Amino acid sequence: MPRPSAGIVLFQQSADGLVVLLAHPGGPFWRNRDDGAWSIPKGELAPGETAEAAARREFAEETGMTPQGELLSLGVIRQRGGKQVEAFALESDFDVDSLHSNCFEMEWPPRSGTITSFPEIDRVSWFRLPEARRRILSGQVDLLDRLEAVRGNQQAP
């Protein structure tokens, strides 16, 4: 049984409505995948850690930005592989050029004996909701729907 995860849907109100920040996973398996591959920054809860604390920690580790402000609960989703993700929304800005992700190591190429380091997230981008729904993992689309339901898709003043 996978350990529960938590993450943050960073969003802004733009002149065209809501935009959300999505992250593209790093590493060789995701290099050539785009639609249906993006995700919210998220990760597993440490033992005894609250979902909100884990969401803030994971966001900071994966983007380099420490999220500040009140988190709005979007509830829990279950992804296709069974992983449960408790998500929160946060209205904030993020300069995509300032991305600084933590790294993971793996043997690459396979059976080469060479250990290579890859960023956990190789890029982030702001997407309007229709495009975000196409780019995000199918199991996370519900988070965008929930965000839209609580924040609406109004245009910024």
Phi and psi in degrees as GROMACS dihedral restraints (atoms count N, CA, C in turn):
[ dihedral_restraints ]
;  ai    aj    ak    al  type     phi  dphi    fc
    3     4     5     6     1   -65.5    20    10
    4     5     6     7     1   145.3    20    10
    6     7     8     9     1   -70.4    20    10
    7     8     9    10     1   147.6    20    10
    9    10    11    12     1   -64.1    20    10
   10    11    12    13     1   150.6    20    10
   12    13    14    15     1  -120.6    20    10
   13    14    15    16     1   165.2    20    10
   15    16    17    18     1  -144.0    20    10
   16    17    18    19     1   148.8    20    10
   18    19    20    21     1  -155.7    20    10
   19    20    21    22     1   174.4    20    10
   21    22    23    24     1  -123.9    20    10
   22    23    24    25     1   131.9    20    10
   24    25    26    27     1   -96.5    20    10
   25    26    27    28     1   101.9    20    10
   27    28    29    30     1   -79.6    20    10
   28    29    30    31     1   134.6    20    10
   30    31    32    33     1  -142.1    20    10
   31    32    33    34     1   163.9    20    10
   33    34    35    36     1  -141.4    20    10
   34    35    36    37     1   153.0    20    10
   36    37    38    39     1   -91.6    20    10
   37    38    39    40     1   119.1    20    10
   39    40    41    42     1  -107.5    20    10
   40    41    42    43     1   176.9    20    10
   42    43    44    45     1   -61.6    20    10
   43    44    45    46     1   -25.2    20    10
   45    46    47    48     1   -97.0    20    10
   46    47    48    49     1     5.5    20    10
   48    49    50    51     1   112.9    20    10
   49    50    51    52     1  -160.4    20    10
   51    52    53    54     1   -70.9    20    10
   52    53    54    55     1   139.4    20    10
   54    55    56    57     1  -126.5    20    10
   55    56    57    58     1   145.9    20    10
   57    58    59    60     1  -125.7    20    10
   58    59    60    61     1   150.6    20    10
   60    61    62    63     1   -92.9    20    10
   61    62    63    64     1   122.2    20    10
   63    64    65    66     1  -117.9    20    10
   64    65    66    67     1   153.1    20    10
   66    67    68    69     1  -115.1    20    10
   67    68    69    70     1   138.3    20    10
   69    70    71    72     1   -99.0    20    10
   70    71    72    73     1   126.1    20    10
   72    73    74    75     1   -66.2    20    10
   73    74    75    76     1   141.9    20    10
   75    76    77    78     1   -84.6    20    10
   76    77    78    79     1   176.5    20    10
   78    79    80    81     1    99.1    20    10
   79    80    81    82     1   164.7    20    10
   81    82    83    84     1   -69.8    20    10
   82    83    84    85     1   -26.3    20    10
   84    85    86    87     1   -70.8    20    10
   85    86    87    88     1   -24.8    20    10
   87    88    89    90     1  -104.5    20    10
   88    89    90    91     1    -3.7    20    10
   90    91    92    93     1   -51.4    20    10
   91    92    93    94     1   -43.9    20    10
   93    94    95    96     1  -104.7    20    10
   94    95    96    97     1    15.8    20    10
   96    97    98    99     1  -107.3    20    10
   97    98    99   100     1   141.2    20    10
   99   100   101   102     1  -133.3    20    10
  100   101   102   103     1   -79.2    20    10
  102   103   104   105     1   -58.4    20    10
  103   104   105   106     1   130.0    20    10
  105   106   107   108     1    78.8    20    10
  106   107   108   109     1     9.8    20    10
  108   109   110   111     1  -112.4    20    10
  109   110   111   112     1   -17.8    20    10
  111   112   113   114     1   -77.1    20    10
  112   113   114   115     1   161.6    20    10
  114   115   116   117     1  -148.8    20    10
  115   116   117   118     1   167.3    20    10
  117   118   119   120     1   -80.4    20    10
  118   119   120   121     1   150.5    20    10
  120   121   122   123     1   -63.3    20    10
  121   122   123   124     1   123.6    20    10
  123   124   125   126     1  -158.1    20    10
  124   125   126   127     1   168.5    20    10
  126   127   128   129     1  -174.8    20    10
  127   128   129   130     1   176.4    20    10
  129   130   131   132     1   -71.9    20    10
  130   131   132   133     1   146.8    20    10
  132   133   134   135     1   -74.3    20    10
  133   134   135   136     1   138.3    20    10
  135   136   137   138     1   -78.4    20    10
  136   137   138   139     1   156.1    20    10
  138   139   140   141     1   -53.8    20    10
  139   140   141   142     1   128.7    20    10
  141   142   143   144     1    79.6    20    10
  142   143   144   145     1    -0.9    20    10
  144   145   146   147     1   -87.4    20    10
  145   146   147   148     1   140.7    20    10
  147   148   149   150     1   -76.5    20    10
  148   149   150   151     1   158.8    20    10
  150   151   152   153     1   -62.6    20    10
  151   152   153   154     1   -40.3    20    10
  153   154   155   156     1   -63.7    20    10
  154   155   156   157     1   -43.8    20    10
  156   157   158   159     1   -63.9    20    10
  157   158   159   160     1   -41.7    20    10
  159   160   161   162     1   -64.1    20    10
  160   161   162   163     1   -42.1    20    10
  162   163   164   165     1   -61.0    20    10
  163   164   165   166     1   -44.5    20    10
  165   166   167   168     1   -64.3    20    10
  166   167   168   169     1   -45.2    20    10
  168   169   170   171     1   -62.6    20    10
  169   170   171   172     1   -48.2    20    10
  171   172   173   174     1   -62.9    20    10
  172   173   174   175     1   -40.8    20    10
  174   175   176   177     1   -60.5    20    10
  175   176   177   178     1   -45.0    20    10
  177   178   179   180     1   -63.3    20    10
  178   179   180   181     1   -44.2    20    10
  180   181   182   183     1   -64.3    20    10
  181   182   183   184     1   -38.0    20    10
  183   184   185   186     1   -87.6    20    10
  184   185   186   187     1   -19.5    20    10
  186   187   188   189     1  -120.2    20    10
  187   188   189   190     1   -22.4    20    10
  189   190   191   192     1    89.7    20    10
  190   191   192   193     1    -0.6    20    10
  192   193   194   195     1  -110.8    20    10
  193   194   195   196     1   128.3    20    10
  195   196   197   198     1   -84.1    20    10
  196   197   198   199     1   114.2    20    10
  198   199   200   201     1   -70.3    20    10
  199   200   201   202     1   128.7    20    10
  201   202   203   204     1  -116.0    20    10
  202   203   204   205     1   144.4    20    10
  204   205   206   207     1   115.9    20    10
  205   206   207   208     1   173.9    20    10
  207   208   209   210     1   -77.0    20    10
  208   209   210   211     1   131.2    20    10
  210   211   212   213     1   -91.4    20    10
  211   212   213   214     1   137.6    20    10
  213   214   215   216     1  -102.4    20    10
  214   215   216   217     1   121.2    20    10
  216   217   218   219     1   -67.7    20    10
  217   218   219   220     1   132.9    20    10
  219   220   221   222     1  -109.2    20    10
  220   221   222   223     1     4.2    20    10
  222   223   224   225     1    83.5    20    10
  223   224   225   226     1  -164.7    20    10
  225   226   227   228     1  -113.8    20    10
  226   227   228   229     1   138.0    20    10
  228   229   230   231     1  -119.9    20    10
  229   230   231   232     1   159.8    20    10
  231   232   233   234     1  -117.5    20    10
  232   233   234   235     1   120.3    20    10
  234   235   236   237     1   -79.1    20    10
  235   236   237   238     1   168.1    20    10
  237   238   239   240     1   -52.9    20    10
  238   239   240   241     1   -40.5    20    10
  240   241   242   243     1   -79.0    20    10
  241   242   243   244     1     1.7    20    10
  243   244   245   246     1    98.8    20    10
  244   245   246   247     1    -9.6    20    10
  246   247   248   249     1   -65.5    20    10
  247   248   249   250     1   132.2    20    10
  249   250   251   252     1   -95.4    20    10
  250   251   252   253     1   131.8    20    10
  252   253   254   255     1  -123.8    20    10
  253   254   255   256     1   121.3    20    10
  255   256   257   258     1   -94.2    20    10
  256   257   258   259     1   123.8    20    10
  258   259   260   261     1  -117.3    20    10
  259   260   261   262     1   153.1    20    10
  261   262   263   264     1  -132.3    20    10
  262   263   264   265     1   150.1    20    10
  264   265   266   267     1  -106.4    20    10
  265   266   267   268     1   146.1    20    10
  267   268   269   270     1  -143.9    20    10
  268   269   270   271     1   125.1    20    10
  270   271   272   273     1   -85.9    20    10
  271   272   273   274     1   118.2    20    10
  273   274   275   276     1  -165.9    20    10
  274   275   276   277     1   167.2    20    10
  276   277   278   279     1   -98.8    20    10
  277   278   279   280     1   155.9    20    10
  279   280   281   282     1  -154.5    20    10
  280   281   282   283     1   126.2    20    10
  282   283   284   285     1   -84.1    20    10
  283   284   285   286     1   112.0    20    10
  285   286   287   288     1   -60.4    20    10
  286   287   288   289     1   -23.5    20    10
  288   289   290   291     1   -75.5    20    10
  289   290   291   292     1   -10.8    20    10
  291   292   293   294     1   -94.5    20    10
  292   293   294   295     1     7.7    20    10
  294   295   296   297     1   -54.4    20    10
  295   296   297   298     1   130.0    20    10
  297   298   299   300     1  -141.8    20    10
  298   299   300   301     1    95.7    20    10
  300   301   302   303     1   -94.9    20    10
  301   302   303   304     1   150.0    20    10
  303   304   305   306     1   -68.8    20    10
  304   305   306   307     1   168.9    20    10
  306   307   308   309     1  -121.4    20    10
  307   308   309   310     1   161.2    20    10
  309   310   311   312     1  -129.6    20    10
  310   311   312   313     1   158.4    20    10
  312   313   314   315     1  -116.6    20    10
  313   314   315   316     1   146.6    20    10
  315   316   317   318     1  -155.2    20    10
  316   317   318   319     1   161.5    20    10
  318   319   320   321     1   -73.7    20    10
  319   320   321   322     1   120.7    20    10
  321   322   323   324     1  -151.2    20    10
  322   323   324   325     1   131.0    20    10
  324   325   326   327     1   -65.0    20    10
  325   326   327   328     1   161.2    20    10
  327   328   329   330     1   -54.9    20    10
  328   329   330   331     1   142.2    20    10
  330   331   332   333     1    58.2    20    10
  331   332   333   334     1    22.0    20    10
  333   334   335   336     1   -91.7    20    10
  334   335   336   337     1   -19.2    20    10
  336   337   338   339     1    79.7    20    10
  337   338   339   340     1    -0.9    20    10
  339   340   341   342     1   -94.7    20    10
  340   341   342   343     1   124.6    20    10
  342   343   344   345     1   -93.6    20    10
  343   344   345   346     1   124.7    20    10
  345   346   347   348     1  -120.5    20    10
  346   347   348   349     1   143.9    20    10
  348   349   350   351     1   -99.6    20    10
  349   350   351   352     1   136.7    20    10
  351   352   353   354     1  -131.6    20    10
  352   353   354   355     1   146.3    20    10
  354   355   356   357     1   -68.9    20    10
  355   356   357   358     1   142.0    20    10
  357   358   359   360     1   -63.4    20    10
  358   359   360   361     1   -34.6    20    10
  360   361   362   363     1  -126.6    20    10
  361   362   363   364     1   126.7    20    10
  363   364   365   366     1   -96.0    20    10
  364   365   366   367     1   -17.0    20    10
  366   367   368   369     1  -164.9    20    10
  367   368   369   370     1   157.5    20    10
  369   370   371   372     1  -130.7    20    10
  370   371   372   373     1   156.2    20    10
  372   373   374   375     1  -154.6    20    10
  373   374   375   376     1   152.8    20    10
  375   376   377   378     1   -89.5    20    10
  376   377   378   379     1   133.8    20    10
  378   379   380   381     1  -131.7    20    10
  379   380   381   382     1   139.8    20    10
  381   382   383   384     1   -67.7    20    10
  382   383   384   385     1   155.9    20    10
  384   385   386   387     1   -54.9    20    10
  385   386   387   388     1   -43.8    20    10
  387   388   389   390     1   -59.3    20    10
  388   389   390   391     1   -42.6    20    10
  390   391   392   393     1   -72.4    20    10
  391   392   393   394     1   -37.3    20    10
  393   394   395   396     1   -59.9    20    10
  394   395   396   397     1   -39.2    20    10
  396   397   398   399     1   -62.6    20    10
  397   398   399   400     1   -30.7    20    10
  399   400   401   402     1   -78.5    20    10
  400   401   402   403     1   -35.1    20    10
  402   403   404   405     1   -83.1    20    10
  403   404   405   406     1   -33.2    20    10
  405   406   407   408     1   -74.3    20    10
  406   407   408   409     1   154.2    20    10
  408   409   410   411     1   -52.7    20    10
  409   410   411   412     1   139.2    20    10
  411   412   413   414     1   -57.7    20    10
  412   413   414   415     1   -34.0    20    10
  414   415   416   417     1   -70.9    20    10
  415   416   417   418     1    -9.5    20    10
  417   418   419   420     1  -107.7    20    10
  418   419   420   421     1    -2.7    20    10
  420   421   422   423     1   -56.1    20    10
  421   422   423   424     1   -37.9    20    10
  423   424   425   426     1   -57.0    20    10
  424   425   426   427     1   -30.1    20    10
  426   427   428   429     1   -64.6    20    10
  427   428   429   430     1   -38.2    20    10
  429   430   431   432     1   -67.3    20    10
  430   431   432   433     1   -39.9    20    10
  432   433   434   435     1   -62.8    20    10
  433   434   435   436     1   -42.3    20    10
  435   436   437   438     1   -65.9    20    10
  436   437   438   439     1   -40.7    20    10
  438   439   440   441     1   -61.4    20    10
  439   440   441   442     1   -45.8    20    10
  441   442   443   444     1   -62.2    20    10
  442   443   444   445     1   -37.5    20    10
  444   445   446   447     1   -66.0    20    10
  445   446   447   448     1   -38.0    20    10
  447   448   449   450     1   -88.8    20    10
  448   449   450   451     1   -25.9    20    10
  450   451   452   453     1  -109.7    20    10
  451   452   453   454     1   -15.1    20    10
  453   454   455   456     1    72.9    20    10
  454   455   456   457     1   172.8    20    10
  456   457   458   459     1  -116.9    20    10
  457   458   459   460     1    42.6    20    10
  459   460   461   462     1   -72.3    20    10
  460   461   462   463     1   158.2    20    10
  462   463   464   465     1   -85.7    20    10
  463   464   465   466     1   148.2    20    10
  465   466   467   468     1   -67.3    20    10
  466   467   468   469     1   148.7    20    10
